[in-house]
Amino acid sequence: IQTLTFFANPSFAIIKNLSFFGGYTSFSENFKPSAKYGAALDLITADGIGFHVSSAYIKTQSESSDYSDLKFVPLMAGITYHFFPFRQMSPYISALVCMNLTSQYMESPISGYAVKTGFFFRMDKYSGIFVEAEKQFAKDSKTDIQLDPFSINAGITLTLWGLEPGDDNRYDNYQKELNSRRSMRKLRKKRLIEEELEFD
């Protein structure tokens, strides 16, 4: 139900992540590896399903005299899933469609699709860092070049919590529950050690 409500009303998203990242991108042919810079927005529900949009900028040199240097701007949108959205560390996966703005000698924009997987590490309630691997599949019909960029990205994330009452307390409540479980485990372990000492 939460997932259906999210697509009908994006304001339902409890977690809103704004990210800024840099990375390293390699192409399948004709172009040298290059740096990448971009930004992303993720809207995530309490059950971890979300919507992702991002944009980046890449400028790379050609390895062939047949082509000039390439300017590459991938625009991506799609579905993402965070396995543990309220934990300190959460792996995630994404399936995305892409529109790539490129240099004039190519058939811009070039459509494609991409898959992404990564880890998000929450530093506190309002910020975190992430590292991810991203593979896009895209071919230019004008030059017949198979681009297929592969990227390793890393960046920082700023979190804005949902506007519904109690949304901003979800993370705090989860951490309290987690700390409580840890304390109980330590207490049980301590009691077991004391019982073993008494038995000896």
Residue pairs with C-beta under 8 A, 6 or more apart in sequence:
2 12
2 45
2 46
2 47
2 49
3 45
3 47
3 49
5 12
6 12
6 13
6 43
6 45
6 49
6 50
6 51
7 51
10 43
10 51
11 162
11 163
12 45
12 162
12 164
13 43
13 44
13 45
13 50
13 51
13 162
14 44
14 45
14 46
14 85
14 161
14 162
14 164
14 167
14 170
15 42
15 43
15 44
15 45
15 50
15 85
15 159
15 161
15 162
16 41
16 42
16 43
16 44
16 159
16 160
16 161
16 162
17 40
17 41
17 42
17 44
17 128
17 157
17 158
17 159
17 160
18 39
18 40
18 41
18 157
18 158
18 159
18 160
19 39
19 40
19 41
19 42
19 54
19 130
19 155
19 156
19 157
19 158
20 38
20 39
20 155
20 156
21 37
21 38
21 39
21 40
21 56
21 130
21 153
21 154
21 155
21 156
22 35
22 36
22 37
22 38
22 153
22 154
22 155
23 35
23 36
23 37
23 38
23 56
23 134
23 151
23 152
23 153
23 154
24 33
24 34
24 35
24 36
24 151
24 152
25 33
25 34
25 35
25 36
25 58
25 60
25 149
25 150
25 151
26 33
26 149
26 150
26 151
27 33
27 60
27 147
27 148
27 149
28 146
28 147
28 148
28 149
29 145
29 146
30 62
30 63
30 64
30 67
30 145
31 60
31 61
31 62
31 63
31 67
31 70
31 147
32 60
32 61
32 62
32 63
33 60
34 58
34 59
34 60
34 61
35 58
36 56
36 57
36 58
36 151
36 153
37 56
37 57
38 54
38 55
38 56
38 57
38 153
39 54
39 55
39 56
40 52
40 53
40 54
40 55
41 52
41 53
41 54
42 50
42 51
42 52
42 80
43 50
43 51
44 50
44 80
44 82
44 85
45 85
46 85
46 170
47 85
48 81
48 82
48 83
48 84
48 85
48 90
49 79
49 80
49 81
50 79
50 80
50 81
50 82
51 77
51 78
51 79
51 80
52 76
52 77
52 78
52 79
52 80
52 94
52 96
53 76
53 77
54 74
54 75
54 76
54 77
55 73
55 74
55 75
55 76
56 73
56 74
57 71
57 72
57 73
58 70
58 71
58 72
58 73
58 74
58 149
59 69
59 70
59 71
59 72
60 69
60 70
60 72
61 69
61 70
62 68
62 69
62 70
67 105
67 143
67 145
68 103
68 105
69 103
70 102
70 103
70 106
71 101
71 102
71 103
72 100
72 101
72 102
72 103
72 147
72 149
73 100
73 101
73 102
74 98
74 99
74 100
74 114
74 136
74 149
75 98
75 99
75 100
75 101
75 109
76 96
76 97
76 98
76 114
77 96
77 97
78 94
78 95
78 96
78 97
78 114
79 94
79 95
79 96
80 92
80 93
80 94
80 95
80 116
81 92
81 93
81 94
82 90
82 91
82 92
82 120
83 90
83 91
83 92
84 90
84 91
86 170
86 171
86 174
87 122
87 174
87 178
88 121
88 122
89 119
89 120
89 121
89 122
90 119
90 120
90 122
91 117
91 118
91 119
91 120
92 117
92 118
92 119
92 120
92 132
93 115
93 116
93 117
94 114
94 115
94 116
94 117
95 113
95 114
95 115
96 113
96 114
96 115
96 116
97 111
97 112
97 113
97 114
98 111
98 112
98 113
98 114
98 136
98 138
99 109
99 110
99 111
99 112
100 108
100 109
100 110
100 111
100 112
100 136
100 138
100 147
101 108
101 109
102 108
102 109
102 110
102 140
105 142
105 143
106 140
106 142
106 143
106 145
107 140
107 141
107 142
107 143
110 138
110 139
110 140
110 141
110 147
111 138
112 136
112 137
112 138
112 139
112 147
113 136
113 137
113 138
114 134
114 135
114 136
114 137
115 134
115 135
116 132
116 133
116 134
116 135
117 132
117 133
118 130
118 131
118 132
118 133
118 153
119 130
119 131
119 132
120 128
120 129
120 130
120 157
121 128
121 129
121 130
122 128
122 159
122 171
123 129
125 159
125 161
125 168
125 171
125 172
126 158
126 159
127 156
127 157
127 158
127 159
128 156
128 157
128 159
129 154
129 155
129 156
129 157
130 153
130 154
130 155
130 157
131 152
131 153
131 154
132 152
132 153
132 154
133 150
133 151
133 152
133 153
134 150
134 151
134 152
134 153
135 148
135 149
135 150
135 151
136 147
136 148
136 149
136 150
136 151
137 148
138 147
138 148
138 149
139 145
139 146
139 147
139 148
140 147
161 167
161 168
161 170
161 171
162 168
